[in-house]
Amino acid sequence: MRPGGAHPLRKESTAQPHSKPGLDARRAAVRLLAAVIDARTPLDALTDNEHGHPQFLALSARDKALVRAILVSALRHRCTIESLIRETLERPLPEKARALSHILHVGAAQILFLDVPDSAAVDLAVAQAKTDPRTARFSGLVNAVLRNLARGGGEALPRALARTRDAPAWFMEHLESAYGRETADAILAAHRREPPTDFTVKSDPDGWAVRLGGRVLPNGSVRVDRLPAPVAELPGYAEGEWWVQDAAASLPARLLGDVRRRAVADLCAAPGGKTAQLAQAGAMVTAVDLSASRLQRLEVNLNRLGLTAQTVKADLLAWRPDQRFDAVLLDAPCSSTGTVRRHPDVPWTKRPEDIQRLAELQSRLLERALMLLRPGGVLVFANCSLDPAEGEELVGRLLAERREVVLYPVRASELPDAEHFITSEGYLRTTPAVPETAGQLGDVDGFFAARLRVQE
């Protein structure tokens, strides 16, 4: 029994010569798990197909997919796996036995959550332990622990899932402080589930729902629960008929209203989902981002979609455009805690001090973004954080300190498909805790948005 659905990867891929089949992939998985947990390196950076970790880049496409599936499962269920491993041990692992712990977690993730044969998961973990001087003397322990999990996981796993919460303590405390215990538990439960994939389509959502094997959401996005193929191989990709965008991420741009023929700045724009939305809606978009590589990826996406925008590589804090804008969208860099369903490494790579540091950066970016507005213009500040320090608290401070800046509250009539996400103050606040129901948008990433004006 493997909660969360079976993974299609069943066969072991061919490894490098003179290496046991499948061993290179497991070595890479352990190495990358160590980089996430011990060095707080983001998983996406490690598994990037162009600039990722060398051990990952050396693998076949099938083994890359397997390694990523292992790591996502190991991180998504880290506390549950740790609990089950501890149950099988007579005494805790030595505090410095990090390499051994990572081998056990990689093996356990395969046994408990993936359709990898238990025998292969155990044998390859033991082989890896034997070839690593740090863990060679523990190879027998690796064998015993993982075989116990393979024998008893079907019964022990549901109990472990019921009693554990798969997040570090600081993250759970922040969620409870912001949302209360019940909603925090609902968010954490959502983080354990593989999320659906949402598409923003240029036209004919009903038709694309049929072609993609999904359904149309109340906001017009198309949702597919499990992709039948990689995104680039799906119908409509090459023709530029849609782009991948979580339904919650599509809401902030809508708060700018009718943008046809209006000059709109999309700040911190890459990878470009909101830029595409604004361009598709008829805006004259200037997309600004600090990263040349991310901006290049945005341009590639726009070219595929047949959409146009002016792109500018610049540090927003130093950027001085020739003219001001009718509207500004600032999707600020943040802790990304609203995207844990898709990026389960986030709670393990971030710390409370990172949230405070990012909130301070967002405050400076927001102050600068307000200066880019023409009189009477509107600004939407957004990010994919669940933490009020990066959302409600930050905007609240700005409004208290800058009397000329006023909140332009979001009205239910503007988002009839998502009015349940509008707060009493007039902010937009989505969380994964809200389920999808008929006629109501749900099962989305966490997002915050506030709409502001500067009084003349």
N, C-alpha and C positions, 0 to 999 in steps of 0.2 A: 504494500500500500504506500503510494507516494503522493501526498497531498500537493495540490497546485497543478496537477496534470502531468501526464507522462511527457518526457522529452524525446524527440524523435531520434536522437543520437544513440544508436545501439551498437554499432560496429566499431571496433578499435581501428584506428588508421595506421598506415604503415609508417614506422618511425625511421630514424636515420640508421644507416648500416651499423652493425655491431651493437645495436641497442635493442633491448627488449621492446616488442611492439607496444605502443601506448605509453611507454615510460617517459619519453621526452615531453609529452603533453602534461603528464602529472607533475613532472619536475617544474615545468613552467607555471602550472597552477599554484604550486606551493611557493615558488619564488614570488609570484605576483601577489599572492595573499599576504606574504610577509611584507611586501612593499606597501600594501594598503594599511595593514594593521600596525606595523612597527614604524614605518616611515610616513604614514598618512598621505600616501600618494594616490590621487584620484584614479579610479579604475579605468575611466575612459582614456586617460593619458597613457596608461600602461598597455591598453589593447587597441590603440589607434593603428590602423592598417598601414600608415605611412611613417609615423614617428613613435610607435610603441616600443615596449621593452624588446631588446634583441632576441631573448628566448621566445617571446611570443611571435615575433616576425619570422623566425626560422621555421615555424610550423606550417603544415598544410592548411588549406582553408577549412577542411573538416575538423582538424585538431584545434584550430583557433576557435571554432564555434563550440567545441567541447569544453575547452578551457574557460571560455566566457560563461558557459552554462554552469560549470562547476563553481566558479567564483561568485556568480550571482546567487546561487543557492546557498553557498557557504556563508555569504555576508547577510543575506535576507533572513537566515535562520541561525545566526551565529550563537545566540544565547541558548537556544534549544539544543543545538549540537553540543555545546559545551556542557550543558546539564546532563545529557545522555552519556557523554564520555566520562564525566566524573562518576556517574553511577557504576560504571564498569571497573573503576580503579579501586584498589585497596587503599592507596594513599594518593594525594594530589601530585601532579607532575611537578618537578622542580621548577622554581620560578624562572630560571634562565633557560629552560628547555623550550625555547620558542620554535625552533625548527621542528622538533618533535610534535608540538601542538599543531603546527600548520599542516604537517603530514596527516595527522589524525583528522583534522577538520576537512581536508580535501577528500580523504577516503570516506568519511562519514557522509558528506554531502552527496556523493555518488550513490551510496547505499540507501540513504533515506529519501532522497528527493529526485534522483535521475534514473532513467532506464538504462543504466550501465550494469552489466552482470555483477552480482556481488563478488563472485570469485575473482573477476578481473580487478575490481576496486581494491580488494584485500591484497592480492598477489602483487600488484604494482606498488601499493603503498609499502609493503614489506621490502620489495626490491629496492625502492628508493631509500628506505631507512638504512639498508645494508650498505649502500654505496656512499652514504654521507658519513664522514668521520664523527660528526656531532651526534648522530642518532644510531650508529651501527649497533651499539650494545642494547638498544631498545627495540630491535626488530621483532623480538618475540612478544614484547608488550603490544606493539602495533598490530601484530597478527591476532593476538587474543582479544584486544579491544574491538577491532573492526569485525571479527567473526561473531563476537557477542552481539554487536549491533545488528549484524545481518540476520542472526537467529531471532532476536527479540524485538527488532525495531517496529514490526507491524503492530505490536501491542503497546510498546513503551512510547512510541512517538506521539500518539494522540494525547496521552497523559502529560508528556513533556510540553507539548504545545499549549495545553490548557493551563499549566502552572507557570510558564515563563513569559517574558515580554522581550521581544527581540530588538533591543536597543540598549545602548549604554545608559548608565544612570542619569547623566546630565541631560540627555535628550528627553528621557521620560519625564524628568522634573520640569523641564521647560514646557513640554506639552501639557502636563497637568496644571501648571501655573496659569497657562494661557486659556485652556479650554475646559478644565475640570477632568475628573477621573474618567467619567463615562465616555466623553468624546475623545479623550486621549487614547483610551483603549480601542475605540473604533478606528482611529487613525492608525494605530499600531497593527491592528488586525488587517487593515487594507494594505499596509506595507508588506505583509507576508504573501499577498496574492500577486500573481503575474498580471500586470495591467493590460487593458485592451489598447489597441492602436487607433488613434483618431486621425482622420484626414479632413483638411479643408479643401473643398472642391470648387473649381471655378464656375461650374454650372451643373445642372441636372443631378442633384444629390440622390434622387431616387434611382436613377439609372446607374450611377456609380456604386450605390449600395448593392445592387444586383451583381454588377461585374466584379466587385471586390469581395462579395460574400459577407456583407455586413448589413447594417441598418442605419437609418437616418435618425440622428439625435434631434431633440427639440430646437437646438440652436442652428441646425442645418449641417453640422459636421456629419461625416460618415464614420461609424465605429465598426471595427473588426476585432473580434475577441482573440482569435489566433491567426496570425498571418500564414497563408498557405505557401509563401515563398518569400525570399528576401525582397525588401522594398523596391530595389531597382529592377526586379524582374516582374513586378506586378503590372497588369494592364493600366495604361494611362500614364505611367511614369515617364517614359521616353517622350511622350507627346505633351508633357507638361500640363496635364489636366488637373493635378492636385498636388498638395504637399502634406507631409506629416506634421500635425500640430495638435497637441492635446486640446480638448474642447475648452478647458479653462483658460489656456493661453490665448485663445482666440477672442476672449471677452474684452480685455483692456482696450484694444484698438477700436472696438465698437463704441466706446465711451466718448470718442472724439466727434461722433455724429457724422453728418454729411461732409465728406472731405473732398468732394469733386472739385477739381481745378483749384484746390487750396494748397498752399505751400506748407508741407508738413515735415518736421525733422523727426526721424526715428533714431534715437540716441542709444548707444551700446546695442547696435542693431543686429549683429550676427547672432545666430546663423541665418536670420532673415525671414522667419515665418510672419512676423508682424509687418515687415517691409512689404512682403508679397500681398498681405491683406490690404494695406493702404494703397499700393499701386493698383491692385485689382479694383479697388473702390473708386479709382479715378484721381487720386491725390498726386501732386507733384512732390515726390518724396526725395529727401536728402537723408541717406543712411550713413550714420557715423559710427565708427568703431576704432578702438585703439589697436587691435590686432590685424596685421596685414594678412596673415594666413586665414583667419576667420572671415575677413572681409572678402577675400578671394573666393572662399566657399559660398558666401552670400551671392556674389556675382554669378557664380556657376549655377546656383539655384534659380536666380532670376532669369538667366538665359534659357534654362530648361523650361521655365514656365512662360516664357515669352512676355515677360514684364520688364519694365524699365524703372530705374531709380538712379539718381546721382549718388555715387559712393565717395566717402571722404575718410581717409585714414587720419585720425587725429585724437589727441588727448582732450576730452571734453572740457577739462578744467582749464585748458590753455587755448581752446579753439575760439577764433574770432571770425565768424562768417560776415560777409558783406551786408547781408540783410537779415532782418528778423523773420519769424515764421508765424503763420496763422495758427498753427497748432504744433504741439510737441508731445511726443511719446517717449518717456524715459523708462525703459525696462532695465533697471539698475542691476549691476552685479551684486549677488547676494549669497547667502549660505546654501541655497538650493534645497532647503529642508522640505519644501513642498513636492519635490520630485523623487523622494526616497523609493517609491514604488518602482521607478525605472533605474534609479541609481542607489542601490542599497549600501554602497560604500560611504555615502555622505555622513551618516551619524558617526562613523568610525574614523573619518578623516578630518572632521571639523571638531572644534572645541568651543566652549562658551566665549572665550576671548576672541575667537574668530568672528562670532556674531557681532560683538561690540565693535570690533575694528571695521567690519563691513558696513555696519549701521552708520558709523562716522563718515565713511567714504560716500555712502549714499546721500547723506545729508549735504555734503559739499557738492556732489553732482546735481542734486535737486536745486540747490541755490543757484548754481550756474545755469541750469536748464531754464529756470524762470526768467533769466536775463535774455533768453533767446526769443521770448514771446513778443509779438506785436501787441499794442493796446487792444484789449478786448479778446485776446487769444485765450486758448484753453490748453492746459497741460495735464496729461495723465501720467502719474508716477505709479510704476508697477514693479513687482518682483515675484519670484517663485519661492518665497520663504513663508514658513508657517509661524515664524517668531514675531510677536508684536513689536519687538525692539526694532525690527526692520520695516515695520508697517505702521500700525495704528499709533504707536508711541512716537515714532519719528515724525510723522505728519502732524500729530497733535502738538509737539513742541514747536514745529515750524509755524503753525497757525497762531500759537500763543505769543511767539516772538515777533512775527511779521504781520502786523495788523492789516497791511494792504493786500496780503495774500488771503484769499477766502476759499473755503471749500464749496465746490459746485456739486452738491450731492447727486448720487446716482438715483434715478427714479425707477420704480418698478415697471413703468410703461416702456422704458428703454430696453429692458432685458426681461421680457415676459417669460422666456424660457429658463431664466436663471434668477428670478426675483428673490428666491429663497436664499441667495448668496449675498444679498444687499443688507448691510448692517443698519442698525437704528441711526447711526451717525451719517449714513449715506456713502460708506465705503463699500467696495466689493471685496469679499473674503470667501474664497473657496477652500474646501478641505477634502481629502479623500474619504472622510468619514460618512459623507452623504451618499447613499446608494443610488444607483440608476433606477428610476421608476418610469412608468408610462407618463409622458407629458412633462417630466421633470428631469432636468439635466443633473447627472450625478456621476459617481465613480470617476472623479477627475483629480488632477494634480492640485496641490495647494498653491493658491495665488492671492496676492493682495493688490488692490488698485485704488487710488484716490484721484479725483479730478479737481483741479485747482484753477483759479483765475487770479489775476493781479488787478486790483481796483485802480482805476485811473485817478 
